[in-house]
Structures are given as C-alpha cells and as structure tokens.
Amino acid sequence: QIIFKKFEQMVDLINDFKKQTYAKWIATVDEDCTFNLSKPLLERDAETNLISVNFNPKLEAVLREVRYLNFMGEETIPDSAAQLYEKHDIFRQWVSSLRQTVHWYNKVRKTVLDVEFPLISSQLDDIDQKLNQGETTLDWSGDVLSYITEIYNAVSDLEIRVQKAKDNVIKIQEIMDVWAQSPIFERKHDSKEPGLLNLGDRTDRLKKRYDIITTDGQKIHALLTENVGFFKASESSTEWEAYKEYIDEMVIEGLFNSIITSLEFMQDNMCAEVSPFFASELELRSPDMVFQPSLDQKVHNGFYDLIEGLLDDIYHIASLVPRVSGDDGYQNLMEEHHMLNDLRSDIMGRVNKVMNDANNFCDNFEIYSNLWIDDRQEFL
C-alpha cells in the first residue's frame, strides 16, 4: 500500500510539473512565434561584413517542442505554434538554402585576394543589393522562396567562378613546381660511383625539357584566359592588368626556381669534396701537350665554352614562356637577376680556377719536353 501511494504521489507530481511547464510554454509561445517570425531573414556583421541566417533559436525550439507534443498526443497546442509547425518542412528548406548561401558568400569574402577583389567588387555590390532585402524588409512570415532561390543562385554562381579561378592559379603553380623538381643536366648512373655529367644525351635531354616548358607555357596562358571569363573581367581594364602582374610574378618565381635548381646542382658538384664532374684528357700532340677539351679560354669550343653553353641552355628555358605582363622577356629578367648572376659567376670562377690549376700542373712536364721534341733516333 505504501509503495502504491508513493507511486501515485510521484505521478501527481510529474503531472503537476508537466502542467506548470506547459502553462509557462503557452504563456510565451505566441510572443516567440510572432516576434521572431517578423525578424529579417539575414543579419550582417558591420565590422566583418559577413552575414548569417537570422532564424532565431526560439523558433527552432518551438518546432522541436511541437513535434514532441504531437508525439505525446497533446491536442491543445496553441494556434501560433501549430501554424508554425505546419510550415516546418518549408522552414527547413529555407534555412538550409540560406545557410548554404551564407557559407558561399562568407567564403568569397574571407578568401578573396586583394588582387582578385577589384575584379568581383561590382558583382559583390549587385549581390549585396539583393541581400539587403533579406537584411531589412523580408522576414519569415511571408513567402520568400523565390527570393531565397534568387540569392542562392547568384551567390552560388559567383562562388563557383571565383573558386575555379583560384583552382586555375593552383594549377599554374603546380605546373611550375615540376620545372624545379630536377636539374636539366645530371650525372651518369652507369656505375655505383657517381659518374661524370651526362652530356651524351644533351640534345635529347634539352629537347624533352624545352618541349615540356613550351607546352606548359601555353597551358598557363590558356588558364589565364579562362580566368578572364571566370571573373567576367575586361582584358583592357586596370584591374585585369594588375591581376596579370600578380600571375606574372608567379611565373618569374617559377622560372627562377627552375634555373636555380640546375645552377645549384652544377655548383654543388664543382668542389673537391665530390666525385669528378667533368673530364679533360691531357694528350701529347708533338710538339705540344694539349687538353681535350681544351683548357685554354681563348680556344673556341673548349672547356670554358662548354660550360658557358650549358649555362646558356639552362637560361634558355625562360625564353620558352611568353610574358604574361610586361614588355621584357623572361630570359632577360633571369639574366639580370642578381642571385642567378652571383651563382653563374661563382660557377665560372670555379671553372677558371680548375683550368689554371690544370695548366699549371701541365707546366711541370715541360722539363721533359726533350723526350718528345728532340730527334729520338739521335739518342738511340
């Protein structure tokens, strides 16, 4: 008996609590629905210029609570809450579309580069004019589906185009990254020990690398042309010219990285701590001793000219990409670059030093020159 009595008391307490809670909810639900339905669809942060969906959490709570009440079989649901719940599928669709629109809009605002913004500023202004209706006059109480669809499509179109333009810039960077992955010339790999610089396939190696960079240069310009359409830009505008200068700087850096990779490879392999990189054989051509290739800087097609030719081959890749912005070709820019000039000067300085050292070594044999200059029959 005591247990049943306690149980009944507990049930009464729960029912009283439910009635009190329900009464409190009924007392505020009309105001929650009426007040919050009259709020604008969107709100904007004046400081960041970003927007957000202005669907009050109290409305979401009402929709959730009515669903639970229906599940519990409650019949006396206030009209304002019942009418709100009748449109719960519509509200869910509206809120979902607006949240996606807000995500795209804020993404554009937060990720657009300073050089990109002038190209889309007028388009953003047009969108902001449309959004202003949702920030000021349109609320949740009317039929706003057509408006939500309009801004959804407008913001989606802008976000897709801007993202495609950014993706193209990434592609341009990826294209140029490949150029610097390996030097143009490499050592032979036909033995366990590092071999000499492989010049046997010089012509084929250069043709292959030049063909790649020529094709890549065409791809870069094609991607840039695509971006004109993605930004809906005028090619004669100062805004587009500024954007081209931005891409031009990227291309300059890409060519610089490609050239310096090859130059540093040669520099790193022109020191005493590594295996021989080049070979020049000392031959006796009576009455003289000569190196082959010649280590005399004045001799045409000698060792000095060979190295100069290899360096010219490396720099030549910059001439294969048409200039994006500016009159001077990329090769001229590379030839005037102080870092590359310092590297080239250091390489040629090492070449001069080894030529002088080798010639001085050769001079040591001059005291024995009579062995091949004088008449050998006379001493036999």
Secondary structure per residue as TSV (DSSP state, phi and psi in degrees):
chain	resnum	aa	ss	phi	psi
A	1	Q	-	360.0	-43.6
A	2	I	H	-61.8	-40.6
A	3	I	H	-64.2	-45.1
A	4	F	H	-63.7	-39.3
A	5	K	H	-64.0	-43.5
A	6	K	H	-62.3	-38.9
A	7	F	H	-62.8	-46.0
A	8	E	H	-63.2	-39.1
A	9	Q	H	-62.6	-42.2
A	10	M	H	-63.1	-42.5
A	11	V	H	-62.8	-41.4
A	12	D	H	-63.3	-41.4
A	13	L	H	-62.8	-42.0
A	14	I	H	-65.2	-43.2
A	15	N	H	-64.5	-40.3
A	16	D	H	-63.1	-40.8
A	17	F	H	-63.9	-40.8
A	18	K	H	-62.8	-43.7
A	19	K	H	-64.6	-41.9
A	20	Q	H	-64.8	-44.9
A	21	T	H	-63.5	-42.0
A	22	Y	H	-65.9	-39.4
A	23	A	H	-63.7	-42.9
A	24	K	H	-62.4	-40.1
A	25	W	H	-66.6	-42.7
A	26	I	H	-62.6	-33.9
A	27	A	H	-67.3	-24.9
A	28	T	H	-113.3	-14.8
A	29	V	H	-66.5	-36.6
A	30	D	H	-61.7	-44.3
A	31	E	H	-66.4	-42.0
A	32	D	H	-58.1	-43.7
A	33	C	H	-69.6	-51.4
A	34	T	H	-64.2	-47.2
A	35	F	H	-67.0	-46.5
A	36	N	H	-76.9	-27.5
A	37	L	H	-69.1	-20.5
A	38	S	T	-89.9	1.6
A	39	K	S	-80.8	151.7
A	40	P	B	-60.8	157.7
A	41	L	S	-66.9	-33.9
A	42	L	E	-129.8	158.4
A	43	E	E	-138.1	150.5
A	44	R	E	-121.9	137.9
A	45	D	-	-81.1	117.1
A	46	A	T	-64.2	-27.9
A	47	E	T	-80.9	-45.9
A	48	T	T	-94.8	-16.3
A	49	N	-	68.6	14.8
A	50	L	-	-89.5	157.0
A	51	I	E	-116.8	165.0
A	52	S	E	-148.7	159.1
A	53	V	E	-77.7	130.1
A	54	N	-	-100.8	46.5
A	55	F	-	-93.4	106.4
A	56	N	-	-60.6	137.2
A	57	P	H	-57.1	-24.7
A	58	K	H	-66.2	-34.3
A	59	L	H	-68.7	-40.2
A	60	E	H	-62.5	-37.4
A	61	A	H	-66.4	-40.2
A	62	V	H	-62.6	-45.1
A	63	L	H	-60.6	-41.7
A	64	R	H	-67.4	-41.4
A	65	E	H	-69.2	-39.0
A	66	V	H	-64.2	-37.6
A	67	R	H	-61.4	-43.7
A	68	Y	H	-65.5	-40.1
A	69	L	H	-63.8	-40.5
A	70	N	H	-62.8	-39.4
A	71	F	H	-63.9	-33.5
A	72	M	H	-84.1	-5.0
A	73	G	T	83.1	18.8
A	74	E	-	-70.4	129.6
A	75	E	-	-102.3	-25.7
A	76	T	-	-94.7	66.4
A	77	I	-	-93.0	130.0
A	78	P	-	-53.6	147.0
A	79	D	H	-58.0	-42.1
A	80	S	H	-60.8	-41.9
A	81	A	H	-71.5	-40.2
A	82	A	H	-63.7	-42.4
A	83	Q	H	-66.6	-37.2
A	84	L	H	-63.0	-43.3
A	85	Y	H	-67.6	-30.7
A	86	E	H	-59.2	-25.4
A	87	K	T	-103.3	18.8
A	88	H	H	-63.2	-35.3
A	89	D	H	-66.7	-39.0
A	90	I	H	-64.9	-46.6
A	91	F	H	-61.1	-40.3
A	92	R	H	-61.7	-41.5
A	93	Q	H	-65.6	-44.7
A	94	W	H	-62.5	-48.9
A	95	V	H	-63.2	-41.6
A	96	S	H	-62.2	-45.5
A	97	S	H	-65.3	-41.8
A	98	L	H	-67.2	-39.0
A	99	R	H	-64.3	-38.2
A	100	Q	H	-67.6	-39.9
A	101	T	H	-61.6	-44.9
A	102	V	H	-61.8	-42.3
A	103	H	H	-59.9	-47.0
A	104	W	H	-64.0	-45.3
A	105	Y	H	-61.5	-49.3
A	106	N	H	-65.2	-33.8
A	107	K	H	-62.6	-44.6
A	108	V	H	-61.3	-46.5
A	109	R	H	-61.5	-40.5
A	110	K	H	-82.0	-26.2
A	111	T	H	-105.9	-11.3
A	112	V	-	-65.5	134.8
A	113	L	-	-81.1	158.5
A	114	D	T	-57.7	-35.2
A	115	V	T	-78.5	-19.9
A	116	E	T	-88.1	-31.7
A	117	F	H	-56.4	-45.3
A	118	P	H	-59.3	-25.7
A	119	L	H	-74.2	-23.5
A	120	I	H	-119.2	4.7
A	121	S	H	-61.0	-42.2
A	122	S	H	-67.2	-35.3
A	123	Q	H	-68.4	-37.9
A	124	L	H	-65.5	-36.9
A	125	D	H	-62.1	-41.9
A	126	D	H	-62.2	-42.9
A	127	I	H	-65.8	-40.1
A	128	D	H	-62.4	-34.8
A	129	Q	H	-63.3	-40.6
A	130	K	H	-67.3	-42.2
A	131	L	H	-65.3	-28.8
A	132	N	H	-58.9	-32.2
A	133	Q	H	-61.9	-43.1
A	134	G	H	-71.4	-17.2
A	135	E	H	-91.8	-17.2
A	136	T	H	-125.5	-49.4
A	137	T	T	-109.3	-34.2
A	138	L	-	-87.0	133.3
A	139	D	B	-128.3	-173.6
A	140	W	T	-81.5	-6.5
A	141	S	T	-84.8	-16.6
A	142	G	S	-101.6	-174.5
A	143	D	-	-94.8	102.6
A	144	V	-	-114.1	16.5
A	145	L	H	-60.0	-45.6
A	146	S	H	-63.4	-38.4
A	147	Y	H	-65.8	-46.3
A	148	I	H	-60.8	-40.7
A	149	T	H	-63.4	-40.0
A	150	E	H	-62.7	-49.9
A	151	I	H	-71.8	-31.2
A	152	Y	H	-59.0	-48.7
A	153	N	H	-67.8	-40.1
A	154	A	H	-65.6	-47.4
A	155	V	H	-69.5	-38.8
A	156	S	H	-60.7	-44.1
A	157	D	H	-60.7	-45.6
A	158	L	H	-64.6	-46.6
A	159	E	H	-61.7	-41.9
A	160	I	H	-63.5	-44.7
A	161	R	H	-67.2	-42.7
A	162	V	H	-64.3	-41.4
A	163	Q	H	-65.9	-39.0
A	164	K	H	-63.5	-38.3
A	165	A	H	-64.7	-41.9
A	166	K	H	-64.8	-39.7
A	167	D	H	-62.2	-37.0
A	168	N	H	-65.2	-37.7
A	169	V	H	-65.3	-38.8
A	170	I	H	-62.7	-41.2
A	171	K	H	-61.9	-41.4
A	172	I	H	-60.3	-44.2
A	173	Q	H	-64.9	-41.3
A	174	E	H	-64.8	-38.1
A	175	I	H	-58.6	-46.8
A	176	M	H	-75.2	-27.0
A	177	D	H	-60.5	-33.7
A	178	V	H	-64.3	-34.3
A	179	W	H	-59.1	-32.7
A	180	A	T	-98.1	7.9
A	181	Q	S	-72.6	-27.8
A	182	S	S	-150.5	149.6
A	183	P	-	-69.0	158.7
A	184	I	S	-65.5	-46.8
A	185	F	S	-105.1	142.2
A	186	E	-	-137.0	168.1
A	187	R	B	-72.2	160.8
A	188	K	-	-70.2	148.7
A	189	H	-	-125.4	43.7
A	190	D	S	-101.0	10.5
A	191	S	S	-152.2	171.3
A	192	K	S	-66.9	-37.4
A	193	E	S	-80.5	147.0
A	194	P	-	-56.9	130.2
A	195	G	-	-87.0	-178.5
A	196	L	-	-70.2	168.6
A	197	L	B	-60.4	130.8
A	198	N	-	-81.3	105.6
A	199	L	-	-108.1	-3.4
A	200	G	T	-64.6	-32.6
A	201	D	T	-108.6	26.9
A	202	R	H	-55.1	-47.5
A	203	T	H	-63.8	-46.9
A	204	D	H	-66.6	-39.1
A	205	R	H	-64.7	-42.9
A	206	L	H	-65.9	-42.8
A	207	K	H	-60.4	-42.9
A	208	K	H	-63.0	-47.7
A	209	R	H	-67.8	-41.3
A	210	Y	H	-64.0	-40.3
A	211	D	H	-62.7	-41.0
A	212	I	H	-62.5	-47.7
A	213	I	H	-69.7	-36.2
A	214	T	H	-61.6	-46.7
A	215	T	H	-63.9	-41.5
A	216	D	H	-64.0	-37.3
A	217	G	H	-61.2	-39.2
A	218	Q	H	-66.0	-38.6
A	219	K	H	-63.9	-41.4
A	220	I	H	-60.0	-45.5
A	221	H	H	-67.9	-34.1
A	222	A	H	-66.1	-42.0
A	223	L	H	-64.9	-37.6
A	224	L	H	-65.7	-39.0
A	225	T	H	-63.7	-38.9
A	226	E	H	-60.1	-38.9
A	227	N	H	-66.9	-25.4
A	228	V	H	-57.9	-45.4
A	229	G	H	-70.0	-40.3
A	230	F	H	-63.5	-37.2
A	231	F	H	-87.1	-8.1
A	232	K	T	53.7	45.8
A	233	A	-	-94.6	155.8
A	234	S	-	-92.8	124.1
A	235	E	T	-65.6	-17.8
A	236	S	T	-93.8	0.3
A	237	S	S	-81.0	154.2
A	238	T	H	-66.8	-29.7
A	239	E	H	-65.2	-41.0
A	240	W	H	-71.0	-36.1
A	241	E	H	-63.4	-38.9
A	242	A	H	-64.8	-38.3
A	243	Y	H	-66.5	-40.1
A	244	K	H	-62.1	-38.1
A	245	E	H	-63.8	-35.5
A	246	Y	H	-63.3	-46.0
A	247	I	H	-67.3	-37.3
A	248	D	H	-59.6	-40.7
A	249	E	H	-63.3	-36.8
A	250	M	H	-64.1	-42.7
A	251	V	H	-65.4	-41.4
A	252	I	H	-58.5	-44.8
A	253	E	H	-65.3	-39.1
A	254	G	H	-63.5	-43.5
A	255	L	H	-68.2	-38.8
A	256	F	H	-59.6	-47.3
A	257	N	H	-62.2	-37.7
A	258	S	H	-65.4	-46.0
A	259	I	H	-68.5	-43.0
A	260	I	H	-68.5	-27.1
A	261	T	H	-61.2	-44.4
A	262	S	H	-72.2	-39.8
A	263	L	H	-66.1	-43.7
A	264	E	H	-65.8	-33.8
A	265	F	H	-61.7	-44.5
A	266	M	H	-66.4	-42.3
A	267	Q	H	-62.5	-44.8
A	268	D	H	-63.5	-26.1
A	269	N	T	-97.7	6.7
A	270	M	S	-110.8	55.7
A	271	C	S	-143.9	164.0
A	272	A	T	-69.3	-19.2
A	273	E	T	-79.9	-8.3
A	274	V	S	-115.9	169.8
A	275	S	-	-65.1	155.2
A	276	P	-	-51.6	140.6
A	277	F	-	-106.2	-35.0
A	278	F	-	-128.8	164.8
A	279	A	-	-135.1	137.3
A	280	S	-	-135.7	123.4
A	281	E	E	-95.4	136.0
A	282	L	E	-87.2	119.1
A	283	E	E	-118.6	148.0
A	284	L	E	-95.1	112.3
A	285	R	E	-123.4	86.8
A	286	S	T	-47.5	131.1
A	287	P	T	-95.6	14.6
A	288	D	E	-115.5	160.7
A	289	M	E	-104.5	130.1
A	290	V	E	-133.3	149.5
A	291	F	E	-93.1	144.5
A	292	Q	E	-128.4	111.5
A	293	P	S	-69.0	158.8
A	294	S	-	-62.9	140.4
A	295	L	-	-102.2	19.1
A	296	D	-	-96.2	117.4
A	297	Q	T	-61.1	-24.8
A	298	K	T	-80.2	-14.3
A	299	V	S	-81.6	128.4
A	300	H	T	-68.8	140.6
A	301	N	T	64.8	24.8
A	302	G	S	-84.7	-166.9
A	303	F	H	-63.0	-39.4
A	304	Y	H	-61.6	-46.3
A	305	D	H	-65.5	-33.6
A	306	L	H	-60.9	-47.9
A	307	I	H	-66.5	-42.6
A	308	E	H	-59.0	-39.3
A	309	G	H	-65.4	-40.3
A	310	L	H	-63.7	-41.2
A	311	L	H	-65.7	-40.3
A	312	D	H	-61.9	-38.5
A	313	D	H	-60.1	-40.6
A	314	I	H	-66.6	-46.9
A	315	Y	H	-65.5	-26.3
A	316	H	H	-62.7	-23.8
A	317	I	G	-60.0	-27.4
A	318	A	G	-69.8	-19.6
A	319	S	G	-83.1	-8.5
A	320	L	G	-87.3	-11.6
A	321	V	S	-107.8	117.9
A	322	P	-	-61.0	142.8
A	323	R	-	-63.8	133.4
A	324	V	S	-76.9	-44.6
A	325	S	S	-147.3	129.4
A	326	G	S	115.1	161.6
A	327	D	S	-91.7	-37.8
A	328	D	S	-74.3	140.3
A	329	G	-	-71.2	160.9
A	330	Y	H	-64.7	-33.4
A	331	Q	H	-64.3	-40.5
A	332	N	H	-61.3	-40.2
A	333	L	H	-63.1	-41.4
A	334	M	H	-67.2	-39.1
A	335	E	H	-69.5	-20.6
A	336	E	T	-98.6	-1.4
A	337	H	-	-72.6	125.0
A	338	H	H	-65.7	-36.0
A	339	M	H	-66.8	-42.9
A	340	L	H	-67.6	-37.5
A	341	N	H	-63.4	-39.6
A	342	D	H	-63.6	-41.9
A	343	L	H	-63.8	-45.5
A	344	R	H	-63.1	-42.2
A	345	S	H	-63.2	-39.0
A	346	D	H	-65.3	-41.9
A	347	I	H	-61.8	-47.9
A	348	M	H	-69.2	-29.4
A	349	G	H	-64.8	-40.5
A	350	R	H	-66.3	-36.6
A	351	V	H	-63.7	-46.5
A	352	N	H	-60.6	-40.6
A	353	K	H	-64.4	-45.6
A	354	V	H	-69.0	-32.1
A	355	M	H	-65.8	-44.0
A	356	N	H	-64.8	-42.3
A	357	D	H	-62.1	-41.7
A	358	A	H	-67.5	-41.4
A	359	N	H	-66.3	-37.7
A	360	N	H	-65.2	-38.6
A	361	F	H	-62.6	-40.7
A	362	C	H	-63.5	-35.4
A	363	D	H	-61.2	-24.3
A	364	N	T	-63.4	-21.1
A	365	F	T	-91.6	-2.8
A	366	E	G	-62.7	-29.4
A	367	I	G	-67.8	-16.0
A	368	Y	G	-102.3	11.9
A	369	S	T	-63.3	-24.4
A	370	N	H	-62.9	-22.3
A	371	L	H	-65.3	-27.0
A	372	W	H	-118.7	-7.0
A	373	I	H	-94.1	-47.0
A	374	D	S	-68.6	163.2
A	375	D	-	-71.4	114.8
A	376	R	H	-66.1	-29.5
A	377	Q	H	-64.5	-28.9
A	378	E	H	-68.4	-26.7
A	379	F	H	-97.8	-2.0
A	380	L	-	-89.4	360.0
